[in-house]
């Protein structure tokens, strides 16, 4: 619904594009010709930025109505102001433009005098328009003037109404246009299955961050928030830790397969980066400060670990989200992590210990981006 306007001849053809779409996420539509065919009216979400947002203020202005002159191509903001303006509908005699505007929470039908420019409400009985939501098929259902330009037919309250917008009290004079639909529907019995609630045992359907050991004899993964290792020879599965104070994520083997590096998460204590000795179960904590950590990887010699520290937002608190980036820390846990890059994802070492590779994403528009692989020299 973000709005390329195309003009087609009634006999077909390739069509003529009248505008470039302003962006890819904010609606532009509800086209209407002026009676003389010279102008095209349309509504457009003109709130700031290029990304769609739900938390828009309808008491201010979300949509505006624009008029495009087909003779010279000039575009002018034609109806603006608090409550917005949508669904432009010119009268057949060319004297008025009917449109919908929000008065507080009430969507209302307005007229604009095309000679004086005066705008005034004529009926406040409409349903709620869709200015805050996606409106790819229109912000309010289309309505129409009667041929004599004296009455309007509009949908509201689940019914179709006919009224005189120039009457002293048009709301009282609104007449319902009755209609009915003959319809037959078949109601089938609902298909239901018995599901055991909270069984003691069940099959895990999602294994996260599956990581095969360098020797190829076992695999480690996170399931239901804890680390498990499966022997690929006999198929046995066992949990690697016994604690239940935090969740365990992003497991990764050292190059010799003797150690695992992973991250933890606890809603109160936030996260950490840790190393686990697979044979003994000994654990080494590499970070002391609270934060949101992910994607840890060993260096080839096993002496260092890289990881990502992220900010908050979405489902997590923004607290402890400062100083984000890619960090390097000694695997013995005796030194503080060192920032090596302000930006980067999925860090990893190559064949040597003195360089790290990260991915970086650059957005060229709200829906277009490129991702690059970047080499960072540690020396």
C-alpha positions as a Markdown table, in Angstrom:
| # | Residue | x | y | z |
|---|---|---|---|---|
| 1 | Unk | 0.0 | 0.0 | 0.0 |
| 2 | Unk | 3.0 | 2.3 | -0.1 |
| 3 | Unk | 1.8 | 4.0 | -3.3 |
| 4 | Unk | 2.8 | 3.9 | -6.9 |
| 5 | Unk | 0.0 | 5.7 | -8.8 |
| 6 | Unk | -0.6 | 4.4 | -12.3 |
| 7 | Unk | -2.9 | 5.7 | -15.0 |
| 8 | Unk | -4.3 | 3.3 | -17.6 |
| 9 | Unk | -6.3 | 3.9 | -20.7 |
| 10 | Unk | -9.6 | 2.1 | -20.7 |
| 11 | Unk | -8.5 | 0.2 | -23.9 |
| 12 | Unk | -5.4 | -1.1 | -22.1 |
| 13 | Unk | -1.8 | -0.4 | -22.8 |
| 14 | Unk | 1.4 | -0.2 | -20.7 |
| 15 | Unk | 0.1 | 2.5 | -18.4 |
| 16 | Unk | 1.8 | 5.7 | -17.2 |
| 17 | Unk | 3.4 | 5.9 | -13.7 |
| 18 | Unk | 2.5 | 9.2 | -12.1 |
| 19 | Unk | 4.8 | 9.1 | -9.1 |
| 20 | Unk | 7.7 | 7.4 | -7.4 |
| 21 | Unk | 6.6 | 5.5 | -4.3 |
| 22 | Unk | 7.8 | 7.7 | -1.3 |
| 23 | Unk | 8.8 | 4.6 | 0.7 |
| 24 | Unk | 7.9 | 1.0 | 1.1 |
| 25 | Unk | 6.1 | 0.9 | 4.5 |
| 26 | Unk | 3.7 | 3.9 | 4.7 |
| 27 | Unk | 0.4 | 3.8 | 2.9 |
| 28 | Unk | -0.6 | 5.9 | 0.0 |
| 29 | Unk | -3.8 | 5.3 | -1.8 |
| 30 | Unk | -7.6 | 5.9 | -2.0 |
| 31 | Unk | -7.3 | 7.6 | -5.5 |
| 32 | Unk | -10.1 | 9.6 | -6.9 |
| 33 | Unk | -10.5 | 11.7 | -10.1 |
| 34 | Unk | -11.9 | 15.2 | -10.0 |
| 35 | Unk | -15.1 | 15.4 | -12.1 |
| 36 | Unk | -13.3 | 17.3 | -14.9 |
| 37 | Unk | -10.5 | 14.6 | -15.0 |
| 38 | Unk | -7.8 | 17.2 | -14.4 |
| 39 | Unk | -6.8 | 16.3 | -10.9 |
| 40 | Unk | -6.2 | 13.1 | -8.9 |
| 41 | Unk | -6.8 | 13.1 | -5.1 |
| 42 | Unk | -5.2 | 10.6 | -2.8 |
| 43 | Unk | -4.4 | 10.1 | 0.9 |
| 44 | Unk | -0.9 | 9.5 | 2.3 |
| 45 | Unk | 0.6 | 8.6 | 5.7 |
| 46 | Unk | 2.9 | 11.5 | 6.2 |
| 47 | Unk | 4.2 | 10.8 | 9.7 |
| 48 | Unk | 8.0 | 11.1 | 10.1 |
| 49 | Unk | 10.5 | 8.4 | 9.1 |
| 50 | Unk | 10.2 | 5.7 | 6.5 |
| 51 | Unk | 9.2 | 2.7 | 8.7 |
| 52 | Unk | 5.7 | 1.8 | 9.8 |
| 53 | Unk | 4.7 | 2.4 | 13.4 |
| 54 | Unk | 1.6 | 1.6 | 15.4 |
| 55 | Unk | 2.0 | 4.2 | 18.1 |
| 56 | Unk | 0.9 | 7.2 | 16.1 |
| 57 | Unk | -1.1 | 10.1 | 17.5 |
| 58 | Unk | -4.5 | 10.4 | 15.7 |
| 59 | Unk | -5.2 | 13.6 | 17.5 |
| 60 | Unk | -2.4 | 15.1 | 15.6 |
| 61 | Unk | -2.0 | 14.4 | 11.9 |
| 62 | Unk | -1.3 | 10.9 | 10.4 |
| 63 | Unk | -2.7 | 11.2 | 6.9 |
| 64 | Unk | -3.1 | 14.1 | 4.5 |
| 65 | Unk | -5.0 | 14.4 | 1.3 |
| 66 | Unk | -3.0 | 15.5 | -1.7 |
| 67 | Unk | -4.1 | 16.7 | -5.1 |
| 68 | Unk | -2.0 | 16.0 | -8.3 |
| 69 | Unk | -2.6 | 18.1 | -11.4 |
| 70 | Unk | -2.4 | 15.8 | -14.4 |
| 71 | Unk | -1.6 | 18.8 | -16.7 |
| 72 | Unk | 1.6 | 20.0 | -15.1 |
| 73 | Unk | 2.3 | 17.2 | -12.6 |
| 74 | Unk | 2.3 | 19.5 | -9.6 |
| 75 | Unk | 1.3 | 18.0 | -6.2 |
| 76 | Unk | -0.1 | 20.0 | -3.3 |
| 77 | Unk | -1.1 | 19.0 | 0.2 |
| 78 | Unk | -4.8 | 19.7 | -0.1 |
| 79 | Unk | -6.4 | 18.7 | 3.3 |
| 80 | Unk | -4.3 | 18.7 | 6.4 |
| 81 | Unk | -4.6 | 19.2 | 10.1 |
| 82 | Unk | -5.4 | 17.5 | 13.4 |
| 83 | Unk | -7.3 | 14.3 | 13.0 |
| 84 | Unk | -5.8 | 13.6 | 9.6 |
| 85 | Unk | -7.7 | 13.4 | 6.3 |
| 86 | Unk | -8.5 | 10.2 | 4.3 |
| 87 | Unk | -10.8 | 8.8 | 1.6 |
| 88 | Unk | -11.1 | 11.9 | -0.7 |
| 89 | Unk | -14.4 | 11.8 | -2.7 |
| 90 | Unk | -15.2 | 14.8 | -4.9 |
| 91 | Unk | -18.9 | 15.7 | -5.6 |
| 92 | Unk | -20.0 | 15.2 | -9.3 |
| 93 | Unk | -20.6 | 19.0 | -9.6 |
| 94 | Unk | -17.0 | 19.7 | -8.6 |
| 95 | Unk | -18.0 | 22.0 | -5.7 |
| 96 | Unk | -17.1 | 19.9 | -2.7 |
| 97 | Unk | -14.6 | 17.3 | -1.6 |
| 98 | Unk | -16.0 | 14.8 | 1.0 |
| 99 | Unk | -13.4 | 13.1 | 3.3 |
| 100 | Unk | -13.0 | 11.4 | 6.6 |
| 101 | Unk | -11.3 | 13.0 | 9.6 |
| 102 | Unk | -10.9 | 11.9 | 13.2 |
| 103 | Unk | -12.4 | 14.0 | 15.9 |
| 104 | Unk | -10.8 | 12.6 | 19.0 |
| 105 | Unk | -11.8 | 9.0 | 18.8 |
| 106 | Unk | -14.7 | 9.5 | 16.4 |
| 107 | Unk | -14.2 | 9.2 | 12.7 |
| 108 | Unk | -16.4 | 11.8 | 11.0 |
| 109 | Unk | -17.4 | 12.8 | 7.5 |
| 110 | Unk | -16.3 | 16.3 | 6.4 |
| 111 | Unk | -16.9 | 18.5 | 3.4 |
| 112 | Unk | -14.4 | 20.9 | 1.9 |
| 113 | Unk | -15.8 | 23.8 | -0.1 |
| 114 | Unk | -13.6 | 23.9 | -3.2 |
| 115 | Unk | -14.3 | 27.6 | -3.8 |
| 116 | Unk | -13.8 | 29.0 | -0.3 |
| 117 | Unk | -11.6 | 26.2 | 1.2 |
| 118 | Unk | -13.9 | 26.0 | 4.2 |
| 119 | Unk | -13.9 | 22.5 | 5.9 |
| 120 | Unk | -16.8 | 21.4 | 8.1 |
| 121 | Unk | -18.2 | 18.2 | 9.6 |
| 122 | Unk | -21.5 | 16.8 | 8.3 |
| 123 | Unk | -21.9 | 13.4 | 10.1 |
| 124 | Unk | -20.1 | 11.9 | 13.0 |
| 125 | Unk | -21.7 | 8.4 | 12.8 |
| 126 | Unk | -18.9 | 6.6 | 11.0 |
| 127 | Unk | -17.0 | 3.6 | 12.1 |
| 128 | Unk | -13.4 | 3.9 | 13.3 |
| 129 | Unk | -11.0 | 4.5 | 10.4 |
| 130 | Unk | -7.6 | 2.7 | 10.2 |
| 131 | Unk | -5.2 | 5.6 | 10.4 |
| 132 | Unk | -3.0 | 3.9 | 13.1 |
| 133 | Unk | -2.9 | 0.5 | 11.3 |
| 134 | Unk | -1.9 | -1.0 | 8.0 |
| 135 | Unk | -4.5 | 0.3 | 5.4 |
| 136 | Unk | -3.4 | -1.2 | 2.1 |
| 137 | Unk | -7.0 | -1.4 | 0.9 |
| 138 | Unk | -8.0 | 2.0 | 2.1 |
| 139 | Unk | -8.2 | 3.8 | 5.5 |
| 140 | Unk | -12.0 | 3.9 | 5.4 |
| 141 | Unk | -14.4 | 2.0 | 3.0 |
| 142 | Unk | -15.2 | 4.0 | -0.1 |
| 143 | Unk | -18.4 | 6.0 | -0.3 |
| 144 | Unk | -20.2 | 7.9 | -3.1 |
| 145 | Unk | -22.2 | 11.0 | -3.9 |
| 146 | Unk | -25.6 | 10.5 | -5.6 |
| 147 | Unk | -25.6 | 11.9 | -9.2 |
| 148 | Unk | -27.2 | 15.2 | -8.2 |
| 149 | Unk | -24.4 | 16.1 | -5.7 |
| 150 | Unk | -27.1 | 16.5 | -3.0 |
| 151 | Unk | -26.7 | 13.2 | -1.1 |
| 152 | Unk | -24.0 | 10.8 | 0.0 |
| 153 | Unk | -24.2 | 7.0 | 0.4 |
| 154 | Unk | -21.8 | 5.7 | 3.0 |
| 155 | Unk | -21.1 | 2.6 | 5.1 |
| 156 | Unk | -21.2 | 2.8 | 8.9 |
| 157 | Unk | -22.4 | 0.7 | 11.9 |
| 158 | Unk | -22.6 | -2.4 | 9.7 |
| 159 | Unk | -25.2 | -0.7 | 7.4 |
| 160 | Unk | -25.4 | 1.4 | 4.4 |
| 161 | Unk | -26.8 | 5.0 | 4.8 |
| 162 | Unk | -28.1 | 7.7 | 2.6 |
| 163 | Unk | -28.2 | 11.3 | 3.9 |
| 164 | Unk | -28.1 | 14.9 | 2.9 |
| 165 | Unk | -24.8 | 16.5 | 4.0 |
| 166 | Unk | -26.3 | 20.0 | 3.6 |
| 167 | Unk | -29.3 | 19.4 | 5.9 |
| 168 | Unk | -29.4 | 21.3 | 9.2 |
| 169 | Unk | -29.2 | 18.0 | 11.1 |
| 170 | Unk | -27.9 | 15.5 | 8.6 |
| 171 | Unk | -27.4 | 12.8 | 11.2 |
| 172 | Unk | -31.2 | 12.7 | 12.1 |
| 173 | Unk | -32.1 | 12.6 | 8.4 |
| 174 | Unk | -29.8 | 9.7 | 7.6 |
| 175 | Unk | -31.8 | 6.8 | 6.1 |
| 176 | Unk | -30.8 | 3.2 | 6.2 |
| 177 | Unk | -30.7 | 1.5 | 2.8 |
| 178 | Unk | -32.0 | -2.0 | 3.7 |
| 179 | Unk | -30.4 | -5.0 | 2.0 |
| 180 | Unk | -30.2 | -8.7 | 2.7 |
| 181 | Unk | -28.1 | -11.6 | 1.5 |
| 182 | Unk | -29.3 | -15.1 | 0.9 |
| 183 | Unk | -26.6 | -17.4 | 2.2 |
| 184 | Unk | -26.1 | -21.0 | 3.1 |
| 185 | Unk | -23.3 | -22.2 | 5.4 |
| 186 | Unk | -22.3 | -25.6 | 6.5 |
| 187 | Unk | -21.0 | -25.9 | 10.1 |
| 188 | Unk | -18.9 | -29.0 | 10.6 |
| 189 | Unk | -18.0 | -30.6 | 13.9 |
| 190 | Unk | -14.6 | -29.2 | 15.2 |
| 191 | Unk | -11.7 | -31.6 | 14.8 |
| 192 | Unk | -10.1 | -32.0 | 18.3 |
| 193 | Unk | -7.2 | -34.0 | 19.7 |
| 194 | Unk | -6.4 | -34.9 | 23.3 |
| 195 | Unk | -3.3 | -33.2 | 24.5 |
| 196 | Unk | -1.7 | -34.1 | 27.8 |
| 197 | Unk | -1.0 | -31.0 | 29.8 |
| 198 | Unk | 2.5 | -30.7 | 31.4 |
| 199 | Unk | 3.7 | -34.3 | 30.9 |
| 200 | Unk | 6.8 | -35.5 | 32.8 |
| 201 | Unk | 8.5 | -36.4 | 29.6 |
| 202 | Unk | 8.2 | -35.2 | 26.0 |
| 203 | Unk | 10.2 | -35.0 | 22.8 |
| 204 | Unk | 12.1 | -31.7 | 22.2 |
| 205 | Unk | 11.3 | -30.4 | 18.8 |
| 206 | Unk | 13.9 | -27.6 | 18.6 |
| 207 | Unk | 17.6 | -27.9 | 19.1 |
| 208 | Unk | 19.4 | -24.6 | 19.2 |
| 209 | Unk | 23.0 | -23.8 | 18.1 |
| 210 | Unk | 23.8 | -27.4 | 17.2 |
| 211 | Unk | 27.7 | -27.8 | 17.2 |
| 212 | Unk | 29.5 | -30.9 | 16.2 |
| 213 | Unk | 32.8 | -31.7 | 17.9 |
| 214 | Unk | 36.0 | -31.4 | 15.9 |
| 215 | Unk | 36.5 | -35.2 | 16.1 |
| 216 | Unk | 32.9 | -35.7 | 14.8 |
| 217 | Unk | 32.0 | -38.2 | 17.6 |
| 218 | Unk | 29.5 | -36.0 | 19.5 |
| 219 | Unk | 27.3 | -33.0 | 19.2 |
| 220 | Unk | 26.4 | -30.2 | 21.7 |
| 221 | Unk | 23.2 | -28.1 | 21.6 |
| 222 | Unk | 20.9 | -26.0 | 23.8 |
| 223 | Unk | 17.4 | -27.4 | 24.4 |
| 224 | Unk | 14.8 | -25.9 | 26.8 |
| 225 | Unk | 17.5 | -23.5 | 28.0 |
| 226 | Unk | 20.2 | -26.0 | 29.0 |
| 227 | Unk | 23.2 | -27.6 | 27.3 |
| 228 | Unk | 23.1 | -31.3 | 26.2 |
| 229 | Unk | 25.7 | -33.5 | 24.5 |
| 230 | Unk | 24.8 | -36.5 | 22.3 |
| 231 | Unk | 27.3 | -39.3 | 21.5 |
| 232 | Unk | 27.0 | -39.9 | 17.8 |
| 233 | Unk | 28.2 | -43.5 | 18.2 |
| 234 | Unk | 25.8 | -44.9 | 20.8 |
| 235 | Unk | 23.2 | -42.1 | 20.6 |
| 236 | Unk | 23.2 | -41.4 | 24.3 |
| 237 | Unk | 22.2 | -37.9 | 25.5 |
| 238 | Unk | 23.2 | -36.3 | 28.7 |
| 239 | Unk | 23.0 | -32.8 | 30.2 |
| 240 | Unk | 26.3 | -31.1 | 30.7 |
| 241 | Unk | 25.5 | -29.1 | 33.8 |
| 242 | Unk | 23.3 | -29.5 | 36.8 |
| 243 | Unk | 22.6 | -25.9 | 37.8 |
| 244 | Unk | 19.1 | -24.3 | 37.4 |
| 245 | Unk | 20.0 | -20.7 | 38.2 |
| 246 | Unk | 20.4 | -19.5 | 34.6 |
| 247 | Unk | 19.8 | -20.6 | 31.0 |
| 248 | Unk | 22.6 | -21.8 | 28.8 |
| 249 | Unk | 23.0 | -20.6 | 25.2 |
| 250 | Unk | 25.3 | -20.5 | 22.1 |
| 251 | Unk | 27.6 | -23.5 | 22.9 |
| 252 | Unk | 30.8 | -23.8 | 20.8 |
| 253 | Unk | 33.6 | -26.4 | 21.0 |
| 254 | Unk | 37.3 | -25.5 | 21.3 |
| 255 | Unk | 39.4 | -26.8 | 18.4 |
| 256 | Unk | 40.6 | -29.8 | 20.4 |
| 257 | Unk | 37.0 | -30.6 | 21.5 |
| 258 | Unk | 37.9 | -30.6 | 25.2 |
| 259 | Unk | 36.2 | -27.4 | 26.2 |
| 260 | Unk | 32.9 | -25.6 | 25.5 |
| 261 | Unk | 32.3 | -21.8 | 25.6 |
| 262 | Unk | 28.8 | -20.6 | 26.0 |
| 263 | Unk | 26.7 | -17.8 | 27.4 |
| 264 | Unk | 24.1 | -17.7 | 30.2 |
| 265 | Unk | 21.0 | -15.7 | 30.9 |
| 266 | Unk | 19.0 | -14.9 | 34.1 |
| 267 | Unk | 16.3 | -12.3 | 34.1 |
| 268 | Unk | 17.6 | -10.7 | 37.3 |
| 269 | Unk | 21.4 | -11.2 | 36.9 |
| 270 | Unk | 21.4 | -10.9 | 33.1 |
| 271 | Unk | 24.1 | -12.8 | 31.2 |
| 272 | Unk | 27.7 | -14.0 | 31.3 |
| 273 | Unk | 30.3 | -15.8 | 29.1 |
| 274 | Unk | 31.6 | -19.1 | 30.5 |
| 275 | Unk | 33.9 | -22.0 | 29.6 |
| 276 | Unk | 33.1 | -25.6 | 30.5 |
| 277 | Unk | 35.6 | -28.4 | 30.6 |
| 278 | Unk | 33.7 | -31.3 | 29.0 |
| 279 | Unk | 35.5 | -34.1 | 30.9 |
| 280 | Unk | 35.6 | -32.7 | 34.5 |
| 281 | Unk | 32.7 | -30.2 | 34.4 |
| 282 | Unk | 34.9 | -27.4 | 35.7 |
| 283 | Unk | 33.5 | -24.0 | 34.8 |
| 284 | Unk | 35.4 | -20.8 | 34.2 |
| 285 | Unk | 33.6 | -17.4 | 34.1 |
| 286 | Unk | 35.1 | -15.0 | 31.6 |
| 287 | Unk | 32.9 | -11.9 | 32.3 |
| 288 | Unk | 32.2 | -10.3 | 35.6 |
| 289 | Unk | 30.0 | -7.4 | 34.5 |
| 290 | Unk | 26.3 | -7.9 | 33.8 |
| 291 | Unk | 25.3 | -7.7 | 30.1 |
| 292 | Unk | 23.7 | -9.4 | 27.1 |
| 293 | Unk | 26.3 | -11.8 | 25.6 |
| 294 | Unk | 26.1 | -14.0 | 22.5 |
| 295 | Unk | 28.1 | -15.9 | 19.8 |
| 296 | Unk | 31.3 | -16.8 | 21.8 |
| 297 | Unk | 34.0 | -18.7 | 19.9 |
| 298 | Unk | 37.5 | -20.0 | 20.8 |
| 299 | Unk | 40.7 | -19.0 | 19.1 |
| 300 | Unk | 42.5 | -21.9 | 17.3 |
| 301 | Unk | 45.0 | -22.3 | 20.2 |
| 302 | Unk | 42.2 | -22.1 | 22.8 |
| 303 | Unk | 43.8 | -19.2 | 24.7 |
| 304 | Unk | 41.3 | -16.6 | 23.8 |
| 305 | Unk | 37.5 | -16.2 | 23.3 |
| 306 | Unk | 35.6 | -13.7 | 21.2 |
| 307 | Unk | 32.0 | -12.7 | 21.8 |
| 308 | Unk | 29.3 | -10.1 | 21.2 |
| 309 | Unk | 27.9 | -7.8 | 23.8 |
| 310 | Unk | 24.5 | -6.4 | 22.7 |
| 311 | Unk | 22.2 | -3.6 | 23.9 |
| 312 | Unk | 18.6 | -4.1 | 25.1 |
| 313 | Unk | 15.3 | -3.5 | 23.5 |
| 314 | Unk | 12.4 | -5.6 | 22.1 |
| 315 | Unk | 11.9 | -8.3 | 24.8 |
| 316 | Unk | 14.8 | -7.4 | 27.1 |
| 317 | Unk | 15.6 | -4.5 | 29.4 |
| 318 | Unk | 17.8 | -1.7 | 28.0 |
| 319 | Unk | 19.8 | -1.7 | 31.3 |
| 320 | Unk | 23.3 | -3.1 | 31.2 |
| 321 | Unk | 23.3 | -2.4 | 27.4 |
| 322 | Unk | 26.2 | 0.1 | 27.3 |
| 323 | Unk | 29.6 | -0.4 | 25.6 |
| 324 | Unk | 28.3 | -2.8 | 23.0 |
| 325 | Unk | 30.5 | -4.5 | 20.4 |
| 326 | Unk | 32.8 | -7.4 | 19.7 |
| 327 | Unk | 35.1 | -8.4 | 22.6 |
| 328 | Unk | 38.2 | -10.5 | 23.1 |
| 329 | Unk | 39.0 | -12.1 | 26.5 |
| 330 | Unk | 41.6 | -14.6 | 27.7 |
| 331 | Unk | 40.3 | -18.1 | 28.2 |
| 332 | Unk | 41.8 | -18.4 | 31.7 |
| 333 | Unk | 39.4 | -15.7 | 32.9 |
| 334 | Unk | 42.2 | -13.7 | 34.6 |
| 335 | Unk | 41.9 | -10.5 | 32.5 |
| 336 | Unk | 39.1 | -8.1 | 31.6 |
| 337 | Unk | 37.5 | -8.4 | 28.1 |
| 338 | Unk | 38.9 | -6.0 | 25.5 |
| 339 | Unk | 36.8 | -4.3 | 22.9 |
| 340 | Unk | 38.1 | -5.0 | 19.4 |
| 341 | Unk | 35.2 | -3.6 | 17.3 |
| 342 | Unk | 32.2 | -1.4 | 17.9 |
| 343 | Unk | 30.1 | -3.2 | 15.4 |
| 344 | Unk | 29.9 | -6.8 | 14.1 |
| 345 | Unk | 28.0 | -10.1 | 14.3 |
| 346 | Unk | 28.8 | -13.8 | 14.2 |
| 347 | Unk | 32.5 | -13.3 | 15.1 |
| 348 | Unk | 34.9 | -16.2 | 14.5 |
| 349 | Unk | 38.6 | -17.0 | 14.0 |
| 350 | Unk | 40.1 | -18.4 | 10.9 |
| 351 | Unk | 43.1 | -20.7 | 10.8 |
| 352 | Unk | 45.3 | -18.3 | 12.9 |
| 353 | Unk | 45.0 | -16.6 | 16.2 |
| 354 | Unk | 45.8 | -13.0 | 15.2 |
| 355 | Unk | 42.7 | -12.1 | 13.2 |
| 356 | Unk | 39.0 | -12.2 | 13.6 |
| 357 | Unk | 36.2 | -12.2 | 11.1 |
| 358 | Unk | 32.8 | -10.5 | 11.7 |
| 359 | Unk | 29.7 | -9.7 | 9.6 |
| 360 | Unk | 28.4 | -6.2 | 9.2 |
| 361 | Unk | 25.1 | -5.2 | 7.7 |
| 362 | Unk | 24.5 | -1.8 | 6.0 |
| 363 | Unk | 20.9 | -0.7 | 5.3 |
| 364 | Unk | 20.4 | 1.3 | 2.1 |
| 365 | Unk | 16.6 | 1.6 | 2.6 |
| 366 | Unk | 14.0 | 0.3 | 5.0 |
| 367 | Unk | 13.9 | -3.0 | 3.1 |
| 368 | Unk | 17.2 | -3.3 | 1.3 |
| 369 | Unk | 20.6 | -4.1 | 2.9 |
| 370 | Unk | 24.0 | -5.7 | 2.2 |
| 371 | Unk | 26.0 | -7.8 | 4.5 |
| 372 | Unk | 29.8 | -7.9 | 4.3 |
| 373 | Unk | 32.5 | -10.1 | 5.9 |
| 374 | Unk | 35.1 | -8.0 | 7.7 |
| 375 | Unk | 38.6 | -9.0 | 8.8 |
| 376 | Unk | 40.0 | -7.5 | 12.0 |
| 377 | Unk | 43.7 | -7.8 | 12.8 |
| 378 | Unk | 44.4 | -8.3 | 16.5 |
| 379 | Unk | 48.1 | -7.4 | 16.4 |
